[in-house]
Amino acid sequence: MSWVRSRKSKASPSGKNWYYCYRDQGKIETRRIPNAFTREQAELIQKEWDELLSTSQVELSVTFEELAGALIAADQNADLSPRYIEEKKRYFRKSLFPFLGRNTLVKEIKIGQIKDWITSRKRDFGKKGGKIKDSTIKHEFYTLSATFALGFERGILQENLCKKIVLKRLLNNGETANKTALSIEEIQHLIESAENHTKLFIQIAACTAARKGEILQLQWEDIDFKEKTITFRHDPENGQRIKSKRTVTLPIGSYLIDALKKAKSDTIGPWIFHHPDGSRMLDVKRSFSTAVKRAGLGANVTPHILRHSVNTILMEKHIPQSDVRDFLRHADFRMTSHYGHSREERLRSVAESLNFDRRVSESPKLVQQVATPNAVPDENLKEILSKVATILDTVSTVESMSCWLERETGIEPATLSLEG
């Protein structure tokens, strides 16, 4: 016998959550029904669950290992990267199963056990004798959360226990926070500290904001030296994957074109990043860490931080947020219709602004030094330059206000008069 009932909930769009109730050995069991906002929807799902229980096709009480297997199967059906799926299997095998138990019923896992597991992982040591990194614990925790989320969707669990845990609080040991972005000078120093393929990897990452996997799967046919473009392909059959799941072509600046031309003369085979035998290179973790140490940037700097750095640098250059989102290829970007320049022209301008040649980046400092009133002996010229400096400060203030206005309203200031 089963029935459905509702409870008030401010988080639900309908103002209430629906629950599936049934008796198991004299005890009333309750399971929240996902995506049910009316009694009719809840009763339809009730009939499905009644059939599943009566035919024993699916039990509401499953083991942790069974639910983990269902998550892996779902990822495989979603055509996710094989390496990503293997990492998840390793998280279960090396960390989650030994602590929580393979045969433990999922509904019997408590929030206290999850917190104890996190505390235990912070004390564990890796293969090289060092402590497990927080980033590793985060990946394992997110895998556990995805497992519970699947159990909730299938009616096996009432809720995702991981949603009640603030992981940052448990991992915070009072240590210095991870670096979130690099300055132009730090990126220049990092490029100078790197060698061979690692140097080219950093240059591409800093000039395109591409992710590590997107860069390492590049082939020379993806570079158009004549049109100055780079193509990131999504072709799972050939092992090329893009997070947005679509092939994207972007313009690149002269700085990166010169670096790629120089690198092409020393390569063999189709891959831009390859081993001495011509086979594709899958990672630059070790060589990147070496470059980071040489540059003195700290152990928390990862390849992905370059993507965040590009975002910060472009915003500091007062590039419109819409152009930045388009250049970084964010999935939630919404193109508006009131921009005067075409998309290609605007992205070309963004690409050219990403120049990490010290000779070019330091030239504005010389211009600024010449334009300083104190460096000019002539009194009349001093007065003129002083007025010019005032005007430039005013222009800078107006640009800052324009960027703020665009960020708050989503409309470029130049179009406000047209739209009223």
C-alpha positions in Angstrom: 0.0 0.0 0.0 1.3 3.4 -0.9 0.1 7.0 -0.9 1.3 10.6 -1.6 1.3 13.6 0.6 2.6 17.2 0.5 4.6 19.5 2.7 5.0 23.2 2.5 8.3 24.4 1.1 9.5 27.9 0.2 12.2 26.4 -2.1 9.6 24.7 -4.4 8.0 26.8 -7.2 4.6 25.4 -6.3 5.1 26.2 -2.6 5.1 22.5 -1.6 7.0 19.2 -2.0 5.4 15.9 -2.7 6.4 12.6 -1.0 5.8 9.0 -1.8 4.9 6.9 1.3 4.7 3.2 1.7 5.0 0.5 4.4 8.0 -1.7 4.7 7.8 -4.4 7.3 5.4 -2.4 9.4 7.5 0.8 9.2 6.4 3.8 7.1 9.0 4.9 4.6 8.9 8.3 2.9 10.7 9.4 -0.3 10.5 12.8 -1.8 9.2 12.8 -5.4 11.4 15.0 -7.7 9.9 17.3 -10.3 6.3 16.9 -9.0 4.4 20.2 -8.4 0.8 19.0 -8.4 -1.1 16.0 -6.9 -1.7 14.7 -10.4 2.0 14.6 -11.2 2.8 13.0 -7.9 0.2 10.3 -8.4 1.5 9.4 -11.9 5.0 8.9 -10.4 3.4 6.9 -7.5 2.0 4.4 -10.0 5.4 4.0 -11.7 7.1 3.4 -8.4 4.3 0.9 -7.3 5.0 -1.1 -10.5 8.7 -1.1 -9.9 8.3 -2.3 -6.4 5.8 -5.0 -7.3 8.0 -6.4 -10.1 11.2 -6.0 -8.1 12.9 -4.3 -11.0 14.3 -1.5 -8.8 14.5 -1.5 -5.0 14.4 1.7 -3.1 17.1 0.3 -0.8 20.2 -0.1 -2.9 23.9 -0.4 -1.9 26.4 2.4 -2.3 28.3 0.3 -5.0 25.1 -0.3 -7.0 24.3 3.4 -7.0 27.9 4.3 -8.0 27.7 1.9 -10.9 24.5 3.6 -12.0 26.3 6.9 -12.0 29.2 5.6 -14.1 26.7 4.1 -16.6 24.9 7.4 -16.8 28.2 9.2 -17.5 29.0 6.7 -20.2 25.7 7.2 -21.9 26.2 11.0 -21.8 29.4 10.5 -23.9 31.7 12.0 -21.4 35.5 11.8 -21.6 36.8 8.3 -20.9 39.6 9.8 -18.8 37.0 11.7 -16.7 35.0 8.5 -16.1 38.2 6.6 -15.1 39.0 9.3 -12.6 35.5 8.8 -11.0 36.0 5.1 -10.8 39.4 5.7 -9.1 37.7 8.0 -6.5 35.2 5.3 -5.6 37.8 2.6 -5.6 40.6 4.4 -3.6 38.7 6.6 -1.3 34.9 6.4 -1.1 34.4 2.6 -1.0 37.0 1.9 1.7 35.5 4.4 4.1 31.8 4.3 3.4 31.6 0.6 2.4 30.7 -1.0 -0.9 27.7 -2.9 0.5 26.4 -0.1 2.8 22.8 0.8 2.0 22.7 4.3 0.6 19.8 5.3 2.8 21.8 4.4 5.9 24.7 6.8 5.1 24.6 9.7 7.5 25.9 13.3 7.2 28.3 12.6 10.1 29.9 9.8 8.2 30.6 12.1 5.2 32.2 14.7 7.5 34.3 12.1 9.1 35.4 10.9 5.7 36.5 14.5 4.8 38.4 14.8 8.0 40.1 11.4 7.4 41.1 12.4 3.9 42.8 15.6 5.2 45.1 13.3 7.3 45.8 10.9 4.5 49.1 10.8 2.5 49.5 10.4 -1.2 51.9 8.2 -3.2 54.8 10.6 -2.9 54.4 11.0 0.9 52.7 14.4 0.8 49.3 15.1 2.2 46.3 14.8 -0.1 45.5 18.1 -1.8 42.3 19.9 -1.1 41.6 19.9 -4.9 41.6 16.0 -4.8 39.2 16.0 -1.9 36.9 18.4 -3.7 36.8 16.2 -6.8 36.0 13.1 -4.6 33.3 15.1 -2.7 31.7 16.3 -5.9 31.6 12.7 -7.2 29.9 11.6 -4.0 27.4 14.5 -4.3 26.6 13.5 -7.9 26.0 9.9 -6.7 23.5 11.1 -4.1 21.9 13.5 -6.6 21.2 10.5 -8.9 19.7 8.6 -5.9 17.4 11.5 -5.2 16.3 11.8 -8.8 15.4 8.1 -8.8 13.5 8.2 -5.6 16.1 6.2 -3.6 17.0 9.0 -1.3 15.0 11.8 0.3 17.7 14.4 -0.2 21.3 14.9 -1.3 23.2 15.0 2.0 26.2 16.7 0.4 24.1 19.8 -0.1 24.0 20.3 3.6 27.8 20.3 3.9 29.9 23.5 3.4 33.1 21.9 2.1 35.1 25.1 2.3 34.7 25.3 6.1 35.9 21.7 6.6 38.9 22.2 4.3 39.9 25.6 5.6 43.0 25.2 7.8 43.7 28.9 8.2 46.2 28.7 5.3 46.7 31.3 2.6 43.8 31.2 0.1 44.6 29.9 -3.4 45.6 32.5 -6.0 42.7 33.2 -8.3 44.4 35.2 -11.1 47.8 36.3 -12.3 48.8 39.8 -13.4 50.3 40.5 -16.8 53.7 40.8 -15.3 53.3 37.4 -13.5 52.2 35.7 -16.8 55.2 37.2 -18.6 57.5 35.9 -15.9 55.8 32.5 -16.1 56.4 32.4 -19.9 60.0 33.3 -19.5 60.5 30.6 -16.8 59.0 27.8 -19.0 60.7 25.8 -21.7 59.8 24.2 -25.1 56.2 22.9 -25.3 55.3 24.3 -21.8 56.1 27.8 -22.9 53.9 27.5 -26.0 51.1 25.9 -23.9 51.2 29.0 -21.5 51.2 31.4 -24.4 48.2 29.7 -26.0 46.3 29.6 -22.7 47.1 33.2 -22.0 46.1 34.4 -25.4 42.9 32.3 -25.9 41.6 31.5 -22.4 41.3 27.9 -23.6 41.1 25.0 -21.1 44.0 22.6 -20.7 42.3 19.7 -22.6 41.3 22.0 -25.4 44.8 23.1 -25.9 46.5 19.7 -25.7 44.2 18.3 -28.5 45.2 21.0 -31.0 46.6 20.0 -34.4 48.5 22.2 -36.8 45.5 22.1 -39.2 43.5 23.9 -36.5 45.8 27.0 -37.0 45.1 29.3 -39.9 48.2 31.5 -40.2 46.8 33.5 -43.1 43.5 34.4 -41.4 45.1 34.4 -37.9 42.5 32.1 -36.3 42.6 29.0 -34.1 39.9 26.3 -34.0 38.9 24.2 -31.0 37.2 21.1 -32.3 34.5 19.0 -30.7 34.9 15.5 -32.2 34.5 12.8 -29.6 35.2 10.0 -32.1 38.7 11.3 -32.6 39.2 12.1 -28.9 38.6 15.8 -29.2 36.2 17.3 -26.7 35.1 20.8 -25.9 33.1 21.6 -22.8 30.4 23.5 -24.8 30.2 20.5 -27.1 30.6 22.6 -30.3 33.5 23.5 -32.5 34.6 27.1 -32.1 37.0 29.3 -34.2 38.5 32.3 -32.6 40.9 35.1 -33.9 44.4 35.2 -32.4 46.8 38.1 -32.1 50.1 38.7 -33.8 52.0 37.8 -30.6 50.6 34.2 -30.6 50.9 33.8 -34.3 54.7 34.5 -34.1 55.0 32.0 -31.3 53.2 29.3 -33.2 55.3 29.9 -36.4 58.5 29.6 -34.3 57.2 26.3 -32.7 56.0 24.7 -36.0 59.6 24.5 -37.4 60.6 22.2 -34.6 57.6 19.8 -34.6 56.8 16.5 -36.2 53.4 14.9 -37.0 50.0 16.5 -36.8 49.8 17.3 -33.1 51.1 20.7 -31.8 51.9 19.1 -28.4 53.6 15.8 -28.9 56.3 13.5 -27.5 59.6 12.9 -29.3 58.1 9.9 -31.1 55.3 12.1 -32.5 52.5 10.7 -30.2 50.0 13.1 -28.7 50.9 14.7 -25.3 48.1 14.2 -22.8 49.3 16.4 -19.9 51.8 19.2 -19.0 51.2 19.0 -15.2 54.8 18.2 -14.2 56.5 20.7 -16.6 54.0 23.4 -15.7 54.6 23.0 -12.0 58.3 23.3 -12.7 57.8 26.6 -14.5 55.6 27.9 -11.7 58.3 27.1 -9.1 61.0 28.8 -11.2 58.7 31.9 -11.5 58.1 31.9 -7.7 54.3 32.0 -8.0 53.4 29.4 -5.4 52.2 25.8 -5.5 48.6 26.7 -5.9 48.9 28.0 -9.5 47.4 25.6 -12.0 46.9 25.8 -15.8 43.2 26.7 -15.4 44.2 29.9 -13.4 45.3 31.3 -16.8 41.7 31.3 -18.0 40.6 33.3 -14.9 43.6 35.6 -15.4 42.5 36.4 -19.0 39.1 37.3 -17.8 40.5 39.7 -15.2 43.0 41.3 -17.6 40.3 42.0 -20.2 38.0 43.5 -17.6 40.9 45.7 -16.4 41.4 46.9 -20.0 37.7 48.0 -20.0 36.7 45.4 -22.6 32.9 45.2 -22.6 31.6 42.3 -20.6 29.7 41.0 -23.6 32.9 40.7 -25.6 34.7 39.0 -22.7 31.9 36.4 -22.3 32.0 35.7 -26.1 35.8 35.4 -26.1 35.8 33.0 -23.2 33.0 31.0 -24.8 30.8 30.9 -21.8 27.7 28.7 -22.3 25.3 31.3 -20.9 26.3 34.1 -23.3 23.4 35.9 -24.9 24.2 38.0 -28.0 22.5 41.4 -28.1 21.5 43.2 -31.3 22.7 46.7 -30.5 26.4 46.5 -31.1 27.9 48.5 -34.0 30.8 46.2 -34.8 30.5 42.7 -36.1 31.4 39.8 -33.8 34.6 39.0 -35.8 35.9 42.6 -35.5 35.2 42.8 -31.8 36.9 39.5 -31.0 39.9 40.4 -33.2 40.3 43.5 -31.1 40.1 41.4 -27.9 42.7 38.9 -29.3 45.2 41.7 -30.2 44.9 43.2 -26.7 46.4 40.0 -25.3 50.1 40.6 -25.9 52.6 39.3 -23.4 55.7 40.6 -25.1 57.6 42.6 -22.4 58.9 45.1 -25.0 55.4 46.0 -26.0 53.9 46.0 -22.5 56.5 48.2 -21.1 56.3 50.9 -23.9 53.3 52.7 -22.3 55.4 53.3 -19.2 57.9 55.3 -21.3 55.1 57.3 -22.9 53.7 58.0 -19.5 57.1 59.1 -18.2 57.5 61.6 -21.1 54.0 62.9 -20.6 54.6 63.6 -16.8 54.6 67.4 -16.2 57.5 67.1 -13.7 59.8 65.8 -16.5 59.2 68.8 -18.8 61.3 72.0 -18.1 59.2 74.4 -20.1 56.6 76.1 -17.9 54.0 76.6 -20.7 54.4 73.0 -21.8 54.0 72.0 -18.2 50.6 73.8 -18.0 49.4 72.3 -21.3 50.4 68.7 -20.2 48.7 69.3 -16.9 45.5 70.1 -18.6 45.9 67.1 -20.9 46.4 64.9 -17.9 43.2 66.3 -16.3 41.2 65.5 -19.5 42.6 62.0 -19.6 41.6 61.4 -16.0 38.1 62.6 -16.9 38.0 60.3 -19.9 39.1 57.4 -17.7 36.4 58.1 -15.2 33.8 58.2 -17.9 35.0 54.9 -19.3 34.8 53.3 -15.8 31.3 54.6 -15.4 30.3 53.3 -18.8 31.6 49.8 -17.9 29.7 49.9 -14.6 26.5 51.0 -16.4 26.9 48.2 -18.9 27.5 45.7 -16.1 24.5 46.8 -14.2 22.0 47.2 -17.1 23.4 44.8 -19.7 23.1 47.6 -22.3 26.0 49.4 -23.9 25.9 53.1 -22.9 26.2 54.2 -26.6 22.8 52.6 -27.3 20.9 54.1 -24.3 19.8 57.1 -26.3 18.5 54.8 -29.1 16.5 52.7 -26.7 15.1 55.5 -24.6 
